[in-house]
């Protein structure tokens, strides 16, 4: 998602925008009549007859332009109604703003950024957390000091920084504080969208949602992840990435990024950043459930994970 920032002396206004790089498409959309139609459909849904009356032209002309705008995915069909024996189609604009930006060469793009746009599937997965130009969630880390029933401290701060940088790359600059320690979370915070880093042994909020996960963390005995989807168990340096409804507020959602241990959590964060599209495809046994297990790979033998293998 891209945004336009409209600034004046008193305020800033952030508007989601569709960016065009192809001048041919831009020229087509910026035709006077189509632009007038889009301007009407940004704030309300209208049918061809209503638009023709408002814009002072024939319904036939409006239908032609609506067809072209729908083909270019700039408007969407919202509903249909029967009006005097005929079916009226009501449309609404897909984007609040359109920006025309010259494309840069592949070399320049590579020099400026290695970031690849998210797929539609990934965008849908992240939409509750990244919406309206801001991170609509708390990132919750385990307290580094010993705490909780396991009297353990977390070691995830450095990897969580990588995650925050990744999420920040999807959004405009913000000065809002979005990171919390699990010992700082209030009851009200628990009702929000949450991104939980670390297993139940080091993050007490992850422990709260553990029983609702498809891949659960064993809370007695050794470190172990158990998959309810495949029946597999994982006792090594594996990690998981899961998205579930928030058990404390069904209108919110939770992402859990955690491993059996520190290494597993590192692998899970790396997978979330590097393979977001793959994660969004869902579990290998049930694509409707976002629950993946990964194992870290040290490809250059420097003692650090630089890639992952998906186990389910």
Order of alpha helices (4+ residues) and beta strands (2+ residues): beta-beta-alpha-alpha-alpha-alpha-beta-beta-beta-alpha-alpha-beta-beta-beta-alpha-beta-beta-alpha-beta-beta-beta-beta-beta-alpha-alpha-beta-beta
